[in-house]
């Protein structure tokens, strides 16, 4: 009798453990599979179309920010998104004398806490058509819905990007992809169109 009770208790405990484990999901993003049980960094690191962004993260020494358990939202520009920046700007940003600017630039793509598309929409709706999203830099991005019903983000310099893919869930973050890179603030002249 004790043996049967022990077996039943073990089975119940095992089922409770399985019930609490979130299912692993995956999404194909820009030709790469992103998996919900990997960190934001690990998903982006092995996605060739995000190599520019992940290289900036590594050069800024912010890998730990994208691997930490603390929940974040990452606004990840594709490699093509960086093509809109002025020629040579990324090379300038990567120079040792611009390390502080590089760190701030990368932090401008990260928001504390997980913001899903539903959260962003709710903030826009309660903000009378716009929401201010504060990054960990801290800088402010203005979120709005354009006439095509896309969520746009406008940075402090007026550069606008569109969130092209939403709600890519990772173990520590929610990722959204961007169609354009944000402006770079450096002590050099910028000609942003």
Secondary structure, DSSP 8 states (H G I E B T S, - for coil): -HHHHHHHHHHHHHHHHHHHS----EEEETTEEEETTS-HHHHHHT-GGGHHHHHHHHHTT-HHHHHSSS-EEEEEE-HHHHTTS-TTHHHHHTSGGGHHHHHHHHHTTEEES---HHHHHHHHHHTTSEEEEE-TTS-EEEEEE-TTS-EEEE-TTS-EEEEEEEEEE-SSEEEEEESS------SS-----
